[in-house]
């Protein structure tokens, strides 16, 4: 699973073979979530502060994430996305 961004111990990734709605995965320690790019809804469990950081990052990079989703669907290399600072 290619990592497309890392910040504050959070690793953001996308799978090339995912066929569901546009989403990405975030991992923080032993916790992993799936985040809907369009709505920001989260499936899984994350510490509240980490969830807030992921949503903030999503809001800054929604267009880039949708482009990566398109690339992943055609098995192309994904673009790195700037971390949250």
PDB file with SEQRES, HELIX, SHEET and CRYST1 records, atoms N, CA, C and O in Angstrom:
SEQRES   1 A   85  UNK UNK UNK UNK UNK UNK UNK UNK UNK UNK UNK UNK UNK          
SEQRES   2 A   85  UNK UNK UNK UNK UNK UNK UNK UNK UNK UNK UNK UNK UNK          
SEQRES   3 A   85  UNK UNK UNK UNK UNK UNK UNK UNK UNK UNK UNK UNK UNK          
SEQRES   4 A   85  UNK UNK UNK UNK UNK UNK UNK UNK UNK UNK UNK UNK UNK          
SEQRES   5 A   85  UNK UNK UNK UNK UNK UNK UNK UNK UNK UNK UNK UNK UNK          
SEQRES   6 A   85  UNK UNK UNK UNK UNK UNK UNK UNK UNK UNK UNK UNK UNK          
SEQRES   7 A   85  UNK UNK UNK UNK UNK UNK UNK                                  
HELIX    1 AA1 UNK A   48  UNK A   73  1                                  26    
SHEET    1 AA1 5 UNK A   2  UNK A   7  0                                        
SHEET    2 AA1 5 UNK A  10  UNK A  14 -1                                        
SHEET    3 AA1 5 UNK A  23  UNK A  28 -1                                        
SHEET    4 AA1 5 UNK A  31  UNK A  36 -1                                        
SHEET    5 AA1 5 UNK A  42  UNK A  44 -1                                        
CRYST1    1.000    1.000    1.000  90.00  90.00  90.00 P 1           1          
ATOM      1  N   UNK A   1       0.850  -1.174   0.000  1.00  0.00           N  
ATOM      2  CA  UNK A   1       0.000   0.000   0.000  1.00  0.00           C  
ATOM      3  C   UNK A   1       0.893   1.234   0.000  1.00  0.00           C  
ATOM      4  O   UNK A   1       1.604   1.481   0.974  1.00  0.00           O  
ATOM      5  N   UNK A   2       0.867   2.013  -1.079  1.00  0.00           N  
ATOM      6  CA  UNK A   2       1.736   3.182  -1.157  1.00  0.00           C  
ATOM      7  C   UNK A   2       1.350   4.281  -0.166  1.00  0.00           C  
ATOM      8  O   UNK A   2       0.194   4.699  -0.108  1.00  0.00           O  
ATOM      9  N   UNK A   3       2.326   4.738   0.605  1.00  0.00           N  
ATOM     10  CA  UNK A   3       2.116   5.880   1.503  1.00  0.00           C  
ATOM     11  C   UNK A   3       2.208   7.146   0.661  1.00  0.00           C  
ATOM     12  O   UNK A   3       3.142   7.314  -0.123  1.00  0.00           O  
ATOM     13  N   UNK A   4       1.240   8.029   0.828  1.00  0.00           N  
ATOM     14  CA  UNK A   4       1.247   9.273   0.053  1.00  0.00           C  
ATOM     15  C   UNK A   4       1.553  10.495   0.919  1.00  0.00           C  
ATOM     16  O   UNK A   4       1.856  11.568   0.398  1.00  0.00           O  
ATOM     17  N   UNK A   5       1.472  10.330   2.255  1.00  0.00           N  
ATOM     18  CA  UNK A   5       1.821  11.430   3.148  1.00  0.00           C  
ATOM     19  C   UNK A   5       2.074  10.879   4.550  1.00  0.00           C  
ATOM     20  O   UNK A   5       1.558   9.827   4.926  1.00  0.00           O  
ATOM     21  N   UNK A   6       2.879  11.614   5.307  1.00  0.00           N  
ATOM     22  CA  UNK A   6       3.180  11.264   6.705  1.00  0.00           C  
ATOM     23  C   UNK A   6       3.270  12.561   7.499  1.00  0.00           C  
ATOM     24  O   UNK A   6       3.918  13.517   7.072  1.00  0.00           O  
ATOM     25  N   UNK A   7       2.618  12.587   8.647  1.00  0.00           N  
ATOM     26  CA  UNK A   7       2.710  13.746   9.525  1.00  0.00           C  
ATOM     27  C   UNK A   7       2.299  13.364  10.936  1.00  0.00           C  
ATOM     28  O   UNK A   7       1.339  12.619  11.132  1.00  0.00           O  
ATOM     29  N   UNK A   8       3.020  13.870  11.905  1.00  0.00           N  
ATOM     30  CA  UNK A   8       2.736  13.668  13.328  1.00  0.00           C  
ATOM     31  C   UNK A   8       2.500  12.196  13.684  1.00  0.00           C  
ATOM     32  O   UNK A   8       1.644  11.889  14.513  1.00  0.00           O  
ATOM     33  N   UNK A   9       3.250  11.297  13.064  1.00  0.00           N  
ATOM     34  CA  UNK A   9       3.110   9.871  13.337  1.00  0.00           C  
ATOM     35  C   UNK A   9       1.976   9.194  12.598  1.00  0.00           C  
ATOM     36  O   UNK A   9       1.743   8.001  12.792  1.00  0.00           O  
ATOM     37  N   UNK A  10       1.262   9.929  11.751  1.00  0.00           N  
ATOM     38  CA  UNK A  10       0.140   9.393  10.962  1.00  0.00           C  
ATOM     39  C   UNK A  10       0.658   9.088   9.555  1.00  0.00           C  
ATOM     40  O   UNK A  10       1.343   9.910   8.946  1.00  0.00           O  
ATOM     41  N   UNK A  11       0.326   7.906   9.048  1.00  0.00           N  
ATOM     42  CA  UNK A  11       0.711   7.523   7.691  1.00  0.00           C  
ATOM     43  C   UNK A  11      -0.555   7.410   6.854  1.00  0.00           C  
ATOM     44  O   UNK A  11      -1.471   6.665   7.204  1.00  0.00           O  
ATOM     45  N   UNK A  12      -0.607   8.150   5.745  1.00  0.00           N  
ATOM     46  CA  UNK A  12      -1.749   8.158   4.841  1.00  0.00           C  
ATOM     47  C   UNK A  12      -1.396   7.312   3.620  1.00  0.00           C  
ATOM     48  O   UNK A  12      -0.336   7.490   3.021  1.00  0.00           O  
ATOM     49  N   UNK A  13      -2.295   6.386   3.251  1.00  0.00           N  
ATOM     50  CA  UNK A  13      -2.039   5.476   2.135  1.00  0.00           C  
ATOM     51  C   UNK A  13      -3.300   5.274   1.310  1.00  0.00           C  
ATOM     52  O   UNK A  13      -4.413   5.557   1.753  1.00  0.00           O  
ATOM     53  N   UNK A  14      -3.091   4.772   0.087  1.00  0.00           N  
ATOM     54  CA  UNK A  14      -4.183   4.343  -0.791  1.00  0.00           C  
ATOM     55  C   UNK A  14      -3.811   3.011  -1.401  1.00  0.00           C  
ATOM     56  O   UNK A  14      -2.650   2.775  -1.735  1.00  0.00           O  
ATOM     57  N   UNK A  15      -4.792   2.143  -1.547  1.00  0.00           N  
ATOM     58  CA  UNK A  15      -4.599   0.860  -2.214  1.00  0.00           C  
ATOM     59  C   UNK A  15      -4.926   1.012  -3.691  1.00  0.00           C  
ATOM     60  O   UNK A  15      -5.859   1.729  -4.052  1.00  0.00           O  
ATOM     61  N   UNK A  16      -4.170   0.347  -4.538  1.00  0.00           N  
ATOM     62  CA  UNK A  16      -4.460   0.370  -5.967  1.00  0.00           C  
ATOM     63  C   UNK A  16      -5.678  -0.464  -6.323  1.00  0.00           C  
ATOM     64  O   UNK A  16      -6.312  -0.208  -7.347  1.00  0.00           O  
ATOM     65  N   UNK A  17      -6.021  -1.444  -5.518  1.00  0.00           N  
ATOM     66  CA  UNK A  17      -7.102  -2.362  -5.878  1.00  0.00           C  
ATOM     67  C   UNK A  17      -8.422  -2.067  -5.166  1.00  0.00           C  
ATOM     68  O   UNK A  17      -9.365  -2.848  -5.296  1.00  0.00           O  
ATOM     69  N   UNK A  18      -8.517  -0.975  -4.423  1.00  0.00           N  
ATOM     70  CA  UNK A  18      -9.782  -0.641  -3.757  1.00  0.00           C  
ATOM     71  C   UNK A  18     -10.830  -0.270  -4.795  1.00  0.00           C  
ATOM     72  O   UNK A  18     -10.547   0.467  -5.739  1.00  0.00           O  
ATOM     73  N   UNK A  19     -12.035  -0.781  -4.616  1.00  0.00           N  
ATOM     74  CA  UNK A  19     -13.093  -0.516  -5.598  1.00  0.00           C  
ATOM     75  C   UNK A  19     -14.305   0.167  -4.985  1.00  0.00           C  
ATOM     76  O   UNK A  19     -15.311   0.372  -5.664  1.00  0.00           O  
ATOM     77  N   UNK A  20     -14.220   0.511  -3.741  1.00  0.00           N  
ATOM     78  CA  UNK A  20     -15.348   1.157  -3.082  1.00  0.00           C  
ATOM     79  C   UNK A  20     -15.404   2.631  -3.467  1.00  0.00           C  
ATOM     80  O   UNK A  20     -14.848   3.046  -4.484  1.00  0.00           O  
ATOM     81  N   UNK A  21     -16.065   3.387  -2.659  1.00  0.00           N  
ATOM     82  CA  UNK A  21     -16.136   4.835  -2.816  1.00  0.00           C  
ATOM     83  C   UNK A  21     -14.720   5.425  -2.667  1.00  0.00           C  
ATOM     84  O   UNK A  21     -13.850   4.770  -2.094  1.00  0.00           O  
ATOM     85  N   UNK A  22     -14.473   6.640  -3.168  1.00  0.00           N  
ATOM     86  CA  UNK A  22     -13.149   7.264  -3.038  1.00  0.00           C  
ATOM     87  C   UNK A  22     -12.775   7.444  -1.561  1.00  0.00           C  
ATOM     88  O   UNK A  22     -13.473   8.131  -0.815  1.00  0.00           O  
ATOM     89  N   UNK A  23     -11.671   6.822  -1.154  1.00  0.00           N  
ATOM     90  CA  UNK A  23     -11.249   6.896   0.234  1.00  0.00           C  
ATOM     91  C   UNK A  23      -9.751   6.666   0.341  1.00  0.00           C  
ATOM     92  O   UNK A  23      -9.094   6.267  -0.621  1.00  0.00           O  
ATOM     93  N   UNK A  24      -9.227   6.928   1.529  1.00  0.00           N  
ATOM     94  CA  UNK A  24      -7.832   6.635   1.833  1.00  0.00           C  
ATOM     95  C   UNK A  24      -7.783   5.992   3.214  1.00  0.00           C  
ATOM     96  O   UNK A  24      -8.764   5.998   3.958  1.00  0.00           O  
ATOM     97  N   UNK A  25      -6.636   5.448   3.531  1.00  0.00           N  
ATOM     98  CA  UNK A  25      -6.426   4.803   4.816  1.00  0.00           C  
ATOM     99  C   UNK A  25      -5.424   5.621   5.614  1.00  0.00           C  
ATOM    100  O   UNK A  25      -4.485   6.184   5.051  1.00  0.00           O  
ATOM    101  N   UNK A  26      -5.622   5.685   6.910  1.00  0.00           N  
ATOM    102  CA  UNK A  26      -4.681   6.364   7.796  1.00  0.00           C  
ATOM    103  C   UNK A  26      -4.324   5.396   8.923  1.00  0.00           C  
ATOM    104  O   UNK A  26      -5.189   4.712   9.471  1.00  0.00           O  
ATOM    105  N   UNK A  27      -3.051   5.353   9.252  1.00  0.00           N  
ATOM    106  CA  UNK A  27      -2.572   4.500  10.328  1.00  0.00           C  
ATOM    107  C   UNK A  27      -1.839   5.365  11.346  1.00  0.00           C  
ATOM    108  O   UNK A  27      -1.049   6.238  10.987  1.00  0.00           O  
ATOM    109  N   UNK A  28      -2.113   5.110  12.611  1.00  0.00           N  
ATOM    110  CA  UNK A  28      -1.460   5.817  13.701  1.00  0.00           C  
ATOM    111  C   UNK A  28      -1.213   4.787  14.793  1.00  0.00           C  
ATOM    112  O   UNK A  28      -2.143   4.365  15.481  1.00  0.00           O  
ATOM    113  N   UNK A  29       0.038   4.389  14.946  1.00  0.00           N  
ATOM    114  CA  UNK A  29       0.347   3.307  15.883  1.00  0.00           C  
ATOM    115  C   UNK A  29      -0.353   2.036  15.437  1.00  0.00           C  
ATOM    116  O   UNK A  29      -0.196   1.603  14.295  1.00  0.00           O  
ATOM    117  N   UNK A  30      -1.122   1.440  16.330  1.00  0.00           N  
ATOM    118  CA  UNK A  30      -1.861   0.217  16.012  1.00  0.00           C  
ATOM    119  C   UNK A  30      -3.254   0.490  15.454  1.00  0.00           C  
ATOM    120  O   UNK A  30      -3.971  -0.447  15.103  1.00  0.00           O  
ATOM    121  N   UNK A  31      -3.640   1.745  15.370  1.00  0.00           N  
ATOM    122  CA  UNK A  31      -4.973   2.119  14.906  1.00  0.00           C  
ATOM    123  C   UNK A  31      -4.969   2.385  13.415  1.00  0.00           C  
ATOM    124  O   UNK A  31      -4.015   2.950  12.880  1.00  0.00           O  
ATOM    125  N   UNK A  32      -6.049   1.975  12.737  1.00  0.00           N  
ATOM    126  CA  UNK A  32      -6.197   2.256  11.311  1.00  0.00           C  
ATOM    127  C   UNK A  32      -7.636   2.648  11.030  1.00  0.00           C  
ATOM    128  O   UNK A  32      -8.579   2.074  11.575  1.00  0.00           O  
ATOM    129  N   UNK A  33      -7.778   3.652  10.156  1.00  0.00           N  
ATOM    130  CA  UNK A  33      -9.107   4.098   9.744  1.00  0.00           C  
ATOM    131  C   UNK A  33      -9.159   4.200   8.231  1.00  0.00           C  
ATOM    132  O   UNK A  33      -8.131   4.243   7.555  1.00  0.00           O  
ATOM    133  N   UNK A  34     -10.373   4.237   7.717  1.00  0.00           N  
ATOM    134  CA  UNK A  34     -10.645   4.521   6.316  1.00  0.00           C  
ATOM    135  C   UNK A  34     -11.439   5.825   6.305  1.00  0.00           C  
ATOM    136  O   UNK A  34     -12.358   6.002   7.104  1.00  0.00           O  
ATOM    137  N   UNK A  35     -11.082   6.740   5.395  1.00  0.00           N  
ATOM    138  CA  UNK A  35     -11.717   8.056   5.363  1.00  0.00           C  
ATOM    139  C   UNK A  35     -12.296   8.308   3.983  1.00  0.00           C  
ATOM    140  O   UNK A  35     -11.581   8.242   2.983  1.00  0.00           O  
ATOM    141  N   UNK A  36     -13.589   8.596   3.925  1.00  0.00           N  
ATOM    142  CA  UNK A  36     -14.266   8.937   2.672  1.00  0.00           C  
ATOM    143  C   UNK A  36     -13.784  10.317   2.238  1.00  0.00           C  
ATOM    144  O   UNK A  36     -13.940  11.289   2.977  1.00  0.00           O  
ATOM    145  N   UNK A  37     -13.206  10.409   1.058  1.00  0.00           N  
ATOM    146  CA  UNK A  37     -12.651  11.678   0.575  1.00  0.00           C  
ATOM    147  C   UNK A  37     -13.744  12.714   0.384  1.00  0.00           C  
ATOM    148  O   UNK A  37     -13.529  13.895   0.654  1.00  0.00           O  
ATOM    149  N   UNK A  38     -14.903  12.295  -0.073  1.00  0.00           N  
ATOM    150  CA  UNK A  38     -15.984  13.253  -0.364  1.00  0.00           C  
ATOM    151  C   UNK A  38     -16.628  13.802   0.897  1.00  0.00           C  
ATOM    152  O   UNK A  38     -16.886  15.003   0.981  1.00  0.00           O  
ATOM    153  N   UNK A  39     -16.895  12.944   1.884  1.00  0.00           N  
ATOM    154  CA  UNK A  39     -17.663  13.370   3.054  1.00  0.00           C  
ATOM    155  C   UNK A  39     -16.839  13.555   4.317  1.00  0.00           C  
ATOM    156  O   UNK A  39     -17.265  14.240   5.247  1.00  0.00           O  
ATOM    157  N   UNK A  40     -15.653  12.941   4.352  1.00  0.00           N  
ATOM    158  CA  UNK A  40     -14.837  12.999   5.564  1.00  0.00           C  
ATOM    159  C   UNK A  40     -15.252  11.998   6.621  1.00  0.00           C  
ATOM    160  O   UNK A  40     -14.680  11.985   7.711  1.00  0.00           O  
ATOM    161  N   UNK A  41     -16.242  11.150   6.323  1.00  0.00           N  
ATOM    162  CA  UNK A  41     -16.668  10.179   7.336  1.00  0.00           C  
ATOM    163  C   UNK A  41     -15.575   9.139   7.547  1.00  0.00           C  
ATOM    164  O   UNK A  41     -14.896   8.723   6.608  1.00  0.00           O  
ATOM    165  N   UNK A  42     -15.425   8.733   8.793  1.00  0.00           N  
ATOM    166  CA  UNK A  42     -14.357   7.829   9.204  1.00  0.00           C  
ATOM    167  C   UNK A  42     -14.946   6.495   9.628  1.00  0.00           C  
ATOM    168  O   UNK A  42     -15.931   6.435  10.364  1.00  0.00           O  
ATOM    169  N   UNK A  43     -14.313   5.411   9.140  1.00  0.00           N  
ATOM    170  CA  UNK A  43     -14.650   4.057   9.569  1.00  0.00           C  
ATOM    171  C   UNK A  43     -13.433   3.523  10.306  1.00  0.00           C  
ATOM    172  O   UNK A  43     -12.326   3.540   9.768  1.00  0.00           O  
ATOM    173  N   UNK A  44     -13.625   3.055  11.515  1.00  0.00           N  
ATOM    174  CA  UNK A  44     -12.528   2.564  12.337  1.00  0.00           C  
ATOM    175  C   UNK A  44     -12.352   3.448  13.548  1.00  0.00           C  
ATOM    176  O   UNK A  44     -13.147   4.356  13.792  1.00  0.00           O  
ATOM    177  N   UNK A  45     -11.290   3.174  14.318  1.00  0.00           N  
ATOM    178  CA  UNK A  45     -11.048   3.924  15.553  1.00  0.00           C  
ATOM    179  C   UNK A  45      -9.680   4.574  15.510  1.00  0.00           C  
ATOM    180  O   UNK A  45      -8.687   3.977  15.094  1.00  0.00           O  
ATOM    181  N   UNK A  46      -9.668   5.809  15.953  1.00  0.00           N  
ATOM    182  CA  UNK A  46      -8.456   6.623  16.014  1.00  0.00           C  
ATOM    183  C   UNK A  46      -8.553   7.487  17.256  1.00  0.00           C  
ATOM    184  O   UNK A  46      -9.663   7.809  17.680  1.00  0.00           O  
ATOM    185  N   UNK A  47      -7.446   7.872  17.852  1.00  0.00           N  
ATOM    186  CA  UNK A  47      -7.516   8.850  18.939  1.00  0.00           C  
ATOM    187  C   UNK A  47      -8.142  10.154  18.422  1.00  0.00           C  
ATOM    188  O   UNK A  47      -7.914  10.530  17.272  1.00  0.00           O  
ATOM    189  N   UNK A  48      -8.916  10.834  19.246  1.00  0.00           N  
ATOM    190  CA  UNK A  48      -9.607  12.058  18.790  1.00  0.00           C  
ATOM    191  C   UNK A  48      -8.683  13.102  18.157  1.00  0.00           C  
ATOM    192  O   UNK A  48      -9.026  13.674  17.122  1.00  0.00           O  
ATOM    193  N   UNK A  49      -7.524  13.356  18.757  1.00  0.00           N  
ATOM    194  CA  UNK A  49      -6.619  14.364  18.177  1.00  0.00           C  
ATOM    195  C   UNK A  49      -6.106  13.933  16.819  1.00  0.00           C  
ATOM    196  O   UNK A  49      -5.987  14.765  15.919  1.00  0.00           O  
ATOM    197  N   UNK A  50      -5.800  12.656  16.644  1.00  0.00           N  
ATOM    198  CA  UNK A  50      -5.328  12.155  15.356  1.00  0.00           C  
ATOM    199  C   UNK A  50      -6.438  12.261  14.308  1.00  0.00           C  
ATOM    200  O   UNK A  50      -6.167  12.609  13.159  1.00  0.00           O  
ATOM    201  N   UNK A  51      -7.679  11.968  14.689  1.00  0.00           N  
ATOM    202  CA  UNK A  51      -8.810  12.108  13.766  1.00  0.00           C  
ATOM    203  C   UNK A  51      -8.970  13.551  13.313  1.00  0.00           C  
ATOM    204  O   UNK A  51      -9.215  13.821  12.138  1.00  0.00           O  
ATOM    205  N   UNK A  52      -8.830  14.463  14.246  1.00  0.00           N  
ATOM    206  CA  UNK A  52      -8.947  15.888  13.915  1.00  0.00           C  
ATOM    207  C   UNK A  52      -7.861  16.296  12.923  1.00  0.00           C  
ATOM    208  O   UNK A  52      -8.138  17.033  11.977  1.00  0.00           O  
ATOM    209  N   UNK A  53      -6.633  15.828  13.125  1.00  0.00           N  
ATOM    210  CA  UNK A  53      -5.532  16.150  12.210  1.00  0.00           C  
ATOM    211  C   UNK A  53      -5.776  15.573  10.815  1.00  0.00           C  
ATOM    212  O   UNK A  53      -5.498  16.233   9.813  1.00  0.00           O  
ATOM    213  N   UNK A  54      -6.287  14.359  10.749  1.00  0.00           N  
ATOM    214  CA  UNK A  54      -6.569  13.737   9.449  1.00  0.00           C  
ATOM    215  C   UNK A  54      -7.655  14.517   8.713  1.00  0.00           C  
ATOM    216  O   UNK A  54      -7.533  14.756   7.512  1.00  0.00           O  
ATOM    217  N   UNK A  55      -8.705  14.913   9.410  1.00  0.00           N  
ATOM    218  CA  UNK A  55      -9.774  15.694   8.764  1.00  0.00           C  
ATOM    219  C   UNK A  55      -9.264  17.052   8.292  1.00  0.00           C  
ATOM    220  O   UNK A  55      -9.633  17.518   7.214  1.00  0.00           O  
ATOM    221  N   UNK A  56      -8.419  17.682   9.096  1.00  0.00           N  
ATOM    222  CA  UNK A  56      -7.843  18.973   8.702  1.00  0.00           C  
ATOM    223  C   UNK A  56      -7.003  18.801   7.434  1.00  0.00           C  
ATOM    224  O   UNK A  56      -7.097  19.609   6.510  1.00  0.00           O  
ATOM    225  N   UNK A  57      -6.179  17.742   7.392  1.00  0.00           N  
ATOM    226  CA  UNK A  57      -5.357  17.456   6.215  1.00  0.00           C  
ATOM    227  C   UNK A  57      -6.237  17.166   5.003  1.00  0.00           C  
ATOM    228  O   UNK A  57      -5.965  17.658   3.908  1.00  0.00           O  
ATOM    229  N   UNK A  58      -7.290  16.370   5.190  1.00  0.00           N  
ATOM    230  CA  UNK A  58      -8.235  16.065   4.111  1.00  0.00           C  
ATOM    231  C   UNK A  58      -8.807  17.347   3.513  1.00  0.00           C  
ATOM    232  O   UNK A  58      -8.849  17.494   2.292  1.00  0.00           O  
ATOM    233  N   UNK A  59      -9.239  18.258   4.348  1.00  0.00           N  
ATOM    234  CA  UNK A  59      -9.842  19.500   3.854  1.00  0.00           C  
ATOM    235  C   UNK A  59      -8.865  20.341   3.042  1.00  0.00           C  
ATOM    236  O   UNK A  59      -9.283  21.093   2.162  1.00  0.00           O  
ATOM    237  N   UNK A  60      -7.579  20.224   3.322  1.00  0.00           N  
ATOM    238  CA  UNK A  60      -6.567  20.965   2.571  1.00  0.00           C  
ATOM    239  C   UNK A  60      -6.199  20.297   1.243  1.00  0.00           C  
ATOM    240  O   UNK A  60      -5.700  20.957   0.332  1.00  0.00           O  
ATOM    241  N   UNK A  61      -6.446  18.976   1.133  1.00  0.00           N  
ATOM    242  CA  UNK A  61      -5.914  18.224  -0.010  1.00  0.00           C  
ATOM    243  C   UNK A  61      -6.952  17.371  -0.745  1.00  0.00           C  
ATOM    244  O   UNK A  61      -6.590  16.392  -1.397  1.00  0.00           O  
ATOM    245  N   UNK A  62      -8.205  17.721  -0.650  1.00  0.00           N  
ATOM    246  CA  UNK A  62      -9.281  16.918  -1.254  1.00  0.00           C  
ATOM    247  C   UNK A  62      -9.086  16.744  -2.778  1.00  0.00           C  
ATOM    248  O   UNK A  62      -9.279  15.644  -3.295  1.00  0.00           O  
ATOM    249  N   UNK A  63      -8.717  17.783  -3.478  1.00  0.00           N  
ATOM    250  CA  UNK A  63      -8.538  17.697  -4.943  1.00  0.00           C  
ATOM    251  C   UNK A  63      -7.378  16.754  -5.271  1.00  0.00           C  
ATOM    252  O   UNK A  63      -7.500  15.916  -6.164  1.00  0.00           O  
ATOM    253  N   UNK A  64      -6.266  16.883  -4.566  1.00  0.00           N  
ATOM    254  CA  UNK A  64      -5.118  16.004  -4.795  1.00  0.00           C  
ATOM    255  C   UNK A  64      -5.464  14.547  -4.468  1.00  0.00           C  
ATOM    256  O   UNK A  64      -5.009  13.628  -5.149  1.00  0.00           O  
ATOM    257  N   UNK A  65      -6.260  14.348  -3.437  1.00  0.00           N  
ATOM    258  CA  UNK A  65      -6.677  12.990  -3.074  1.00  0.00           C  
ATOM    259  C   UNK A  65      -7.557  12.380  -4.155  1.00  0.00           C  
ATOM    260  O   UNK A  65      -7.415  11.201  -4.479  1.00  0.00           O  
ATOM    261  N   UNK A  66      -8.466  13.174  -4.714  1.00  0.00           N  
ATOM    262  CA  UNK A  66      -9.317  12.642  -5.785  1.00  0.00           C  
ATOM    263  C   UNK A  66      -8.477  12.295  -7.023  1.00  0.00           C  
ATOM    264  O   UNK A  66      -8.768  11.317  -7.711  1.00  0.00           O  
ATOM    265  N   UNK A  67      -7.458  13.078  -7.304  1.00  0.00           N  
ATOM    266  CA  UNK A  67      -6.574  12.761  -8.417  1.00  0.00           C  
ATOM    267  C   UNK A  67      -5.823  11.451  -8.143  1.00  0.00           C  
ATOM    268  O   UNK A  67      -5.699  10.610  -9.033  1.00  0.00           O  
ATOM    269  N   UNK A  68      -5.330  11.281  -6.928  1.00  0.00           N  
ATOM    270  CA  UNK A  68      -4.659  10.032  -6.585  1.00  0.00           C  
ATOM    271  C   UNK A  68      -5.621   8.850  -6.656  1.00  0.00           C  
ATOM    272  O   UNK A  68      -5.224   7.754  -7.052  1.00  0.00           O  
ATOM    273  N   UNK A  69      -6.879   9.060  -6.277  1.00  0.00           N  
ATOM    274  CA  UNK A  69      -7.875   7.986  -6.373  1.00  0.00           C  
ATOM    275  C   UNK A  69      -8.035   7.562  -7.838  1.00  0.00           C  
ATOM    276  O   UNK A  69      -8.119   6.371  -8.138  1.00  0.00           O  
ATOM    277  N   UNK A  70      -8.076   8.535  -8.737  1.00  0.00           N  
ATOM    278  CA  UNK A  70      -8.178   8.235 -10.161  1.00  0.00           C  
ATOM    279  C   UNK A  70      -6.945   7.459 -10.632  1.00  0.00           C  
ATOM    280  O   UNK A  70      -7.066   6.473 -11.360  1.00  0.00           O  
ATOM    281  N   UNK A  71      -5.769   7.905 -10.216  1.00  0.00           N  
ATOM    282  CA  UNK A  71      -4.528   7.222 -10.593  1.00  0.00           C  
ATOM    283  C   UNK A  71      -4.491   5.790 -10.048  1.00  0.00           C  
ATOM    284  O   UNK A  71      -4.082   4.863 -10.746  1.00  0.00           O  
ATOM    285  N   UNK A  72      -4.914   5.624  -8.818  1.00  0.00           N  
ATOM    286  CA  UNK A  72      -4.916   4.284  -8.208  1.00  0.00           C  
ATOM    287  C   UNK A  72      -5.831   3.346  -8.981  1.00  0.00           C  
ATOM    288  O   UNK A  72      -5.524   2.164  -9.135  1.00  0.00           O  
ATOM    289  N   UNK A  73      -6.948   3.865  -9.467  1.00  0.00           N  
ATOM    290  CA  UNK A  73      -7.891   3.052 -10.225  1.00  0.00           C  
ATOM    291  C   UNK A  73      -7.344   2.542 -11.536  1.00  0.00           C  
ATOM    292  O   UNK A  73      -7.843   1.557 -12.082  1.00  0.00           O  
ATOM    293  N   UNK A  74      -6.313   3.211 -12.052  1.00  0.00           N  
ATOM    294  CA  UNK A  74      -5.687   2.781 -13.302  1.00  0.00           C  
ATOM    295  C   UNK A  74      -4.272   2.246 -13.054  1.00  0.00           C  
ATOM    296  O   UNK A  74      -3.469   2.128 -13.980  1.00  0.00           O  
ATOM    297  N   UNK A  75      -3.983   1.927 -11.793  1.00  0.00           N  
ATOM    298  CA  UNK A  75      -2.713   1.314 -11.379  1.00  0.00           C  
ATOM    299  C   UNK A  75      -1.488   2.139 -11.748  1.00  0.00           C  
ATOM    300  O   UNK A  75      -0.443   1.595 -12.104  1.00  0.00           O  
ATOM    301  N   UNK A  76      -1.631   3.465 -11.660  1.00  0.00           N  
ATOM    302  CA  UNK A  76      -0.500   4.357 -11.911  1.00  0.00           C  
ATOM    303  C   UNK A  76       0.145   4.754 -10.585  1.00  0.00           C  
ATOM    304  O   UNK A  76      -0.441   4.575  -9.517  1.00  0.00           O  
ATOM    305  N   UNK A  77       1.356   5.293 -10.670  1.00  0.00           N  
ATOM    306  CA  UNK A  77       2.023   5.775  -9.465  1.00  0.00           C  
ATOM    307  C   UNK A  77       1.220   6.910  -8.853  1.00  0.00           C  
ATOM    308  O   UNK A  77       0.682   7.760  -9.561  1.00  0.00           O  
ATOM    309  N   UNK A  78       1.148   6.913  -7.524  1.00  0.00           N  
ATOM    310  CA  UNK A  78       0.415   7.960  -6.821  1.00  0.00           C  
ATOM    311  C   UNK A  78       1.350   9.121  -6.507  1.00  0.00           C  
ATOM    312  O   UNK A  78       2.548   8.938  -6.287  1.00  0.00           O  
ATOM    313  N   UNK A  79       0.778  10.308  -6.491  1.00  0.00           N  
ATOM    314  CA  UNK A  79       1.560  11.513  -6.177  1.00  0.00           C  
ATOM    315  C   UNK A  79       1.663  11.690  -4.678  1.00  0.00           C  
ATOM    316  O   UNK A  79       0.675  11.502  -3.968  1.00  0.00           O  
ATOM    317  N   UNK A  80       2.845  12.050  -4.176  1.00  0.00           N  
ATOM    318  CA  UNK A  80       2.946  12.391  -2.762  1.00  0.00           C  
ATOM    319  C   UNK A  80       2.158  13.670  -2.491  1.00  0.00           C  
ATOM    320  O   UNK A  80       2.038  14.536  -3.358  1.00  0.00           O  
ATOM    321  N   UNK A  81       1.631  13.773  -1.289  1.00  0.00           N  
ATOM    322  CA  UNK A  81       0.860  14.951  -0.898  1.00  0.00           C  
ATOM    323  C   UNK A  81       1.526  15.550   0.338  1.00  0.00           C  
ATOM    324  O   UNK A  81       1.925  14.826   1.250  1.00  0.00           O  
ATOM    325  N   UNK A  82       1.640  16.849   0.360  1.00  0.00           N  
ATOM    326  CA  UNK A  82       2.331  17.544   1.455  1.00  0.00           C  
ATOM    327  C   UNK A  82       1.716  17.170   2.800  1.00  0.00           C  
ATOM    328  O   UNK A  82       0.502  17.000   2.913  1.00  0.00           O  
ATOM    329  N   UNK A  83       2.561  17.045   3.808  1.00  0.00           N  
ATOM    330  CA  UNK A  83       2.051  16.723   5.147  1.00  0.00           C  
ATOM    331  C   UNK A  83       1.400  17.941   5.789  1.00  0.00           C  
ATOM    332  O   UNK A  83       1.551  19.071   5.323  1.00  0.00           O  
ATOM    333  N   UNK A  84       0.691  17.687   6.842  1.00  0.00           N  
ATOM    334  CA  UNK A  84       0.148  18.757   7.669  1.00  0.00           C  
ATOM    335  C   UNK A  84       1.283  19.308   8.513  1.00  0.00           C  
ATOM    336  O   UNK A  84       2.050  18.538   9.092  1.00  0.00           O  
ATOM    337  N   UNK A  85       1.402  20.594   8.591  1.00  0.00           N  
ATOM    338  CA  UNK A  85       2.484  21.200   9.377  1.00  0.00           C  
ATOM    339  C   UNK A  85       1.931  22.045  10.493  1.00  0.00           C  
ATOM    340  O   UNK A  85       2.694  22.633  11.259  1.00  0.00           O  
TER     341      UNK A  85                                                      
END                                                                             
